[in-house]
């Protein structure tokens, strides 16, 4: 590997690290470290009958999963390639690499000392450094065609490309914009919907992988309104970060979910659409108008407002650790 490739790879690992930290994840240990392979025959590489190299770990993170009611640890593999270097075979190679690493990480004593028990989850972050050439539909085809062998102990791997990574960056940018004007902003995890009654409604500072790959991300906040020098009131504001195609049917489906979550129990509900959505503006305006008219007719104090997330073309430079 050339010095330039090494530099770009390290730089992308640093950017991945800061994106996940900005989403509220906790890093465990250092970046770019090795663990020994404990299954050398099954994890062999090339023509060798046994594996000779250790497993490299780019990043190790953890967070509390409100749906599972426990901490989970995630092996994060960050890959940085030109579009010509991303194919079905390379994505398969990356996936196999993460799977083998997790198999050995799950019983590694040093990782257990870091508080990472029974690691069974991975996140593969593949960034095309030619965003203008990146073909999301083709990438999704590669992922659908991956060969995943059945394992006695299931391992869950989430695969993110430019498409998902830039959405996460848009959330980060919007939350940074909102927080100075709002109080107690937290992501919202409803009860019962995913956990069959095992968890109660929760508010957290971080996003989980389930939410990060979801078309809807929920959050709650408050706004302090000062009426005069001695008096103030509090306004409850709920948020939906909306990444689906905002047709009236999709919006109606989303609102059927909010009723289960009692998400209409607020003074204001702000829907943050991903991009300006000019081609569906008629659908959006019609839906919002109908809802607000119904709330007014029913005597509800809830109002719905529209906001927009920026669609970024690249990961913001301030996510890297001071590198230019």
C-alpha positions as CSV (number, residue, x, y, z in Angstrom):
1,X,0.0,0.0,0.0
2,X,1.4,3.4,-1.0
3,X,1.9,6.2,1.6
4,X,-1.0,8.2,-0.1
5,X,-3.4,5.2,0.2
6,X,-2.3,4.7,3.9
7,X,-2.9,8.4,4.6
8,X,-6.4,8.4,3.0
9,X,-7.3,5.2,4.8
10,X,-6.2,6.6,8.1
11,X,-8.0,9.8,7.4
12,X,-11.3,8.0,6.6
13,X,-11.0,5.9,9.8
14,X,-10.6,9.2,11.6
15,X,-13.7,10.6,9.9
16,X,-15.7,7.5,10.6
17,X,-14.7,7.7,14.2
18,X,-15.9,11.3,14.5
19,X,-19.2,10.7,12.7
20,X,-20.0,7.9,15.2
21,X,-18.9,10.0,18.2
22,X,-21.2,12.8,16.9
23,X,-24.0,10.3,16.8
24,X,-23.4,9.7,20.5
25,X,-21.5,6.4,20.4
26,X,-18.7,5.6,22.9
27,X,-15.4,4.4,21.7
28,X,-13.6,1.6,23.4
29,X,-9.8,1.3,23.2
30,X,-7.7,2.8,20.5
31,X,-8.1,3.0,16.7
32,X,-6.4,0.6,14.3
33,X,-5.3,-2.3,16.6
34,X,-4.9,-6.0,16.1
35,X,-6.2,-9.0,17.9
36,X,-4.9,-12.6,17.4
37,X,-6.8,-15.1,15.3
38,X,-8.1,-18.0,17.3
39,X,-9.5,-19.9,14.3
40,X,-6.6,-20.0,12.0
41,X,-7.7,-22.9,9.8
42,X,-11.2,-21.5,9.1
43,X,-9.9,-17.9,8.6
44,X,-7.1,-18.8,6.2
45,X,-6.3,-16.3,3.5
46,X,-5.0,-17.0,0.0
47,X,-3.5,-20.4,-0.6
48,X,-2.3,-20.8,3.0
49,X,-3.9,-23.7,4.9
50,X,-3.9,-21.5,8.1
51,X,-4.1,-17.8,8.8
52,X,-0.8,-16.1,9.5
53,X,-1.9,-12.6,10.2
54,X,-3.9,-11.2,13.2
55,X,-7.2,-9.5,12.7
56,X,-7.1,-5.7,12.4
57,X,-9.8,-3.6,14.1
58,X,-10.3,-0.1,12.8
59,X,-12.7,1.0,15.5
60,X,-14.6,-0.5,18.4
61,X,-17.6,1.3,19.8
62,X,-20.5,0.6,22.1
63,X,-23.9,2.1,23.1
64,X,-26.9,1.2,25.2
65,X,-29.6,-0.3,23.1
66,X,-33.0,0.7,24.5
67,X,-34.9,-2.0,22.6
68,X,-32.6,-4.8,24.0
69,X,-32.2,-3.0,27.4
70,X,-28.4,-3.7,27.4
71,X,-25.1,-2.4,26.1
72,X,-23.9,-3.7,22.8
73,X,-20.4,-3.5,21.2
74,X,-19.8,-3.0,17.5
75,X,-16.7,-3.7,15.4
76,X,-16.5,-0.9,12.8
77,X,-14.6,-1.5,9.6
78,X,-14.1,1.7,7.5
79,X,-13.1,1.3,3.8
80,X,-12.2,4.2,1.5
81,X,-12.2,3.4,-2.3
82,X,-12.6,4.9,-5.7
83,X,-15.8,3.9,-7.4
84,X,-13.8,1.5,-9.8
85,X,-12.5,-0.2,-6.6
86,X,-16.0,-1.0,-5.3
87,X,-17.5,-4.2,-6.7
88,X,-19.5,-7.2,-5.6
89,X,-16.3,-9.1,-4.9
90,X,-14.6,-6.3,-2.9
91,X,-17.8,-5.8,-0.8
92,X,-17.9,-9.5,-0.2
93,X,-14.2,-9.4,0.8
94,X,-14.9,-6.6,3.2
95,X,-17.9,-8.4,4.7
96,X,-15.9,-11.6,5.2
97,X,-13.2,-9.7,6.9
98,X,-15.6,-8.2,9.4
99,X,-17.3,-11.6,10.1
100,X,-14.0,-13.3,10.8
101,X,-12.9,-10.4,13.0
102,X,-16.1,-10.6,15.1
103,X,-15.8,-14.4,15.4
104,X,-12.4,-13.9,17.1
105,X,-13.3,-10.7,18.9
106,X,-16.3,-12.3,20.7
107,X,-14.0,-14.3,23.0
108,X,-11.0,-12.1,23.1
109,X,-9.9,-11.5,26.7
110,X,-8.4,-8.0,26.1
111,X,-11.7,-6.8,24.6
112,X,-13.6,-8.2,27.6
113,X,-11.3,-6.1,29.8
114,X,-12.5,-3.1,27.9
115,X,-16.1,-4.0,28.8
116,X,-16.9,-5.5,25.4
117,X,-18.6,-8.8,26.1
118,X,-19.9,-11.2,23.4
119,X,-19.4,-9.0,20.4
120,X,-21.9,-10.1,17.7
121,X,-22.5,-6.9,15.7
122,X,-20.4,-5.1,13.0
123,X,-20.7,-1.9,10.9
124,X,-19.0,-1.8,7.5
125,X,-18.7,1.8,6.4
126,X,-17.7,1.9,2.7
127,X,-17.0,5.4,1.4
128,X,-16.5,6.1,-2.3
129,X,-14.1,9.0,-2.5
130,X,-15.5,10.0,-5.9
131,X,-19.0,10.9,-4.7
132,X,-20.0,12.2,-8.1
133,X,-19.5,8.7,-9.6
134,X,-21.1,6.7,-6.7
135,X,-24.0,4.6,-7.9
136,X,-26.3,3.8,-5.0
137,X,-28.5,1.5,-6.9
138,X,-25.5,-0.6,-8.1
139,X,-24.1,-0.7,-4.6
140,X,-27.5,-2.0,-3.3
141,X,-27.3,-4.7,-5.9
142,X,-23.8,-5.7,-4.6
143,X,-25.2,-5.9,-1.1
144,X,-28.2,-8.0,-2.1
145,X,-25.9,-10.5,-3.8
146,X,-23.6,-11.0,-0.9
147,X,-23.0,-14.7,0.1
148,X,-23.5,-15.0,3.9
149,X,-23.0,-18.4,5.4
150,X,-25.2,-19.6,8.2
151,X,-23.5,-19.5,11.6
152,X,-24.3,-21.3,14.9
153,X,-24.1,-18.0,16.7
154,X,-25.7,-15.3,14.5
155,X,-23.7,-12.2,13.7
156,X,-25.4,-9.0,12.5
157,X,-23.6,-6.8,10.0
158,X,-24.9,-3.4,8.9
159,X,-23.4,-2.1,5.6
160,X,-23.3,1.7,5.0
161,X,-22.3,3.5,1.8
162,X,-22.2,7.1,0.8
163,X,-26.0,7.2,0.9
164,X,-26.3,6.3,4.5
165,X,-23.2,8.1,5.7
166,X,-24.3,11.4,4.2
167,X,-27.7,11.1,5.8
168,X,-26.1,10.6,9.2
169,X,-24.0,13.7,8.6
170,X,-27.1,15.7,7.7
171,X,-28.7,14.6,11.0
172,X,-25.5,15.7,12.9
173,X,-25.6,19.1,11.2
174,X,-29.2,19.7,11.9
175,X,-28.9,18.7,15.6
176,X,-26.0,21.1,15.9
177,X,-28.2,23.8,14.5
178,X,-31.2,23.0,16.7
179,X,-29.5,22.5,20.1
180,X,-28.6,26.1,20.8
181,X,-32.3,27.1,20.6
182,X,-33.8,24.1,22.3
183,X,-33.6,22.4,25.7
184,X,-33.3,18.7,26.5
185,X,-33.0,17.5,22.9
186,X,-32.8,13.7,22.8
187,X,-33.5,10.9,20.4
188,X,-36.7,9.1,21.2
189,X,-37.1,5.3,21.5
190,X,-40.8,4.2,21.8
191,X,-41.9,1.4,24.0
192,X,-43.3,-2.0,22.8
193,X,-43.2,-1.4,19.0
194,X,-39.8,-3.2,18.5
195,X,-39.4,-5.0,21.8
196,X,-42.8,-6.6,22.3
197,X,-43.1,-5.0,25.7
198,X,-39.5,-5.6,26.9
199,X,-38.6,-1.9,27.0
200,X,-40.2,1.3,28.1
201,X,-40.2,4.6,26.2
202,X,-36.7,6.1,26.4
203,X,-34.9,9.3,25.4
204,X,-31.2,9.1,24.7
205,X,-28.4,11.3,23.4
206,X,-27.3,8.7,20.8
207,X,-28.7,7.0,17.8
208,X,-28.7,3.2,17.5
209,X,-28.0,1.2,14.3
210,X,-31.7,0.4,14.0
211,X,-32.6,4.1,13.9
212,X,-29.6,5.0,11.7
213,X,-30.9,2.8,8.9
214,X,-34.6,3.7,9.4
215,X,-36.6,5.9,7.1
216,X,-37.9,7.8,10.2
217,X,-35.8,9.0,13.2
218,X,-37.7,10.4,16.2
219,X,-36.6,13.0,18.8
220,X,-38.0,15.1,21.5
221,X,-37.1,18.6,22.8
222,X,-38.4,21.6,24.8
223,X,-38.3,25.3,24.0
224,X,-38.1,27.8,26.9
225,X,-40.2,30.9,26.1
226,X,-39.6,33.8,28.4
227,X,-42.8,35.9,28.8
228,X,-41.3,38.6,30.9
229,X,-38.4,39.0,33.4
230,X,-39.9,36.7,36.0
231,X,-42.2,34.4,34.0
232,X,-41.4,31.7,31.4
233,X,-43.3,28.8,29.8
234,X,-42.1,25.6,28.2
235,X,-43.2,24.3,24.8
236,X,-42.9,20.6,24.0
237,X,-41.5,20.0,20.5
238,X,-41.3,16.6,18.8
239,X,-39.1,15.9,15.7
240,X,-39.3,13.5,12.9
241,X,-36.3,13.2,10.6
242,X,-37.9,11.9,7.4
243,X,-35.9,10.0,4.9
244,X,-38.6,8.2,2.9
245,X,-40.2,9.5,-0.3
246,X,-42.8,12.0,1.1
247,X,-45.9,11.0,-0.8
248,X,-49.2,11.5,0.9
249,X,-49.5,7.7,1.3
250,X,-46.0,7.5,2.9
251,X,-46.8,10.4,5.2
252,X,-50.1,8.8,6.3
253,X,-48.3,5.6,7.1
254,X,-45.7,7.5,9.1
255,X,-48.4,9.2,11.1
256,X,-50.1,5.9,11.8
257,X,-46.8,5.0,13.6
258,X,-46.8,8.2,15.6
259,X,-50.2,7.4,17.0
260,X,-48.8,4.2,18.5
261,X,-46.0,6.2,20.0
262,X,-48.3,8.9,21.4
263,X,-46.0,11.2,19.4
264,X,-48.8,13.8,18.8
265,X,-48.7,14.7,22.5
266,X,-46.8,17.9,22.1
267,X,-47.2,21.6,21.3
268,X,-45.4,21.4,18.0
269,X,-44.3,18.6,15.7
270,X,-41.5,19.4,13.2
271,X,-40.9,17.2,10.2
272,X,-37.4,17.5,8.9
273,X,-37.5,16.3,5.3
274,X,-34.3,15.1,3.6
275,X,-33.7,17.8,0.9
276,X,-36.1,20.3,-0.5
277,X,-38.3,17.7,-2.1
278,X,-39.6,20.2,-4.7
279,X,-41.1,17.5,-6.9
280,X,-43.4,16.4,-4.0
281,X,-44.0,19.8,-2.4
282,X,-47.7,19.5,-3.4
283,X,-48.0,16.2,-1.4
284,X,-46.3,17.7,1.6
285,X,-48.2,20.9,1.7
286,X,-51.6,19.1,1.2
287,X,-50.8,16.7,4.0
288,X,-49.7,19.3,6.5
289,X,-52.7,21.5,5.7
290,X,-55.1,18.6,6.3
291,X,-53.5,17.7,9.6
292,X,-53.4,21.2,11.0
293,X,-57.0,21.8,10.0
294,X,-58.0,18.6,11.7
295,X,-56.1,19.5,14.9
296,X,-57.7,22.9,14.9
297,X,-61.2,21.4,14.4
298,X,-60.6,18.9,17.2
299,X,-59.4,21.7,19.6
300,X,-55.9,20.3,19.7
301,X,-53.1,22.7,20.4
302,X,-50.6,20.7,18.3
303,X,-49.3,22.3,15.1
304,X,-47.1,20.7,12.4
305,X,-44.2,22.6,10.8
306,X,-41.9,21.7,8.0
307,X,-38.1,21.9,8.0
308,X,-35.4,20.6,5.6
309,X,-32.2,18.7,6.1
310,X,-29.3,19.6,3.7
311,X,-28.3,16.9,1.3
312,X,-24.5,16.9,1.5
313,X,-22.2,16.0,-1.3
314,X,-19.3,15.1,1.0
315,X,-18.5,14.4,4.6
316,X,-17.8,17.8,6.3
317,X,-14.1,18.4,6.8
318,X,-14.6,19.3,10.5
319,X,-15.3,15.6,11.2
320,X,-11.7,14.8,10.6
321,X,-9.1,15.3,13.4
322,X,-7.6,18.6,12.1
323,X,-6.3,17.1,8.9
324,X,-6.6,19.0,5.6
